[in-house]
């Protein structure tokens, strides 16, 4: 399966949900893990220390908070 198909069929709706809410949907049964815990399991990978990570099937999903400022008319 090519990466575009994988993303569009399996990940794009999940990424949209997480970026809008900061949470995984209730249907996804995955516990949040720190970079240190995940690095112990996946020694060949490097993880940033400032994220939350989830193992969803055989995929690792990382969530990083980012502050965005906005304004609206009164």
Long-range contacts (C-beta under 8 A, 24 or more apart in sequence): 10-59, 11-59, 14-56, 14-61, 18-61, 18-63, 22-63, 22-65, 24-54, 24-56, 24-61, 28-54, 28-56, 30-54, 30-55, 30-56, 30-61
